[in-house]
């Protein structure tokens, strides 16, 4: 979602986009550029049973979240990059190659026992 005026950094809510749609609209109405996506094989890109899925946590963190952050960075190169993550997605943020480029993080329901490791690994937080 592109705001009328870009007054704040892009935010990347993660799966499921339908869940975050109202939140994304709220942020965009207040000037944030918002990119929402789902992980391969999950949500709109799901094809059949998850048991047959040939992708996993490394793919979602490195490739999918990495691609979403790269897209946000390319689209809004002058704005600092931020991310919104929920549940296991909070761990994916630390595993993505661009984690150190994030200026702000918002975590909902994070896996709290591993947050100390995330802070140490990324220097964020």
Beta strands, then each sheet from edge to edge (+ up, - down):
strand 1: 8-11
strand 2: 32-34
strand 3: 81-86
strand 4: 102-108
sheet 1: 1+ 2+
sheet 2: 3+ 4+
end
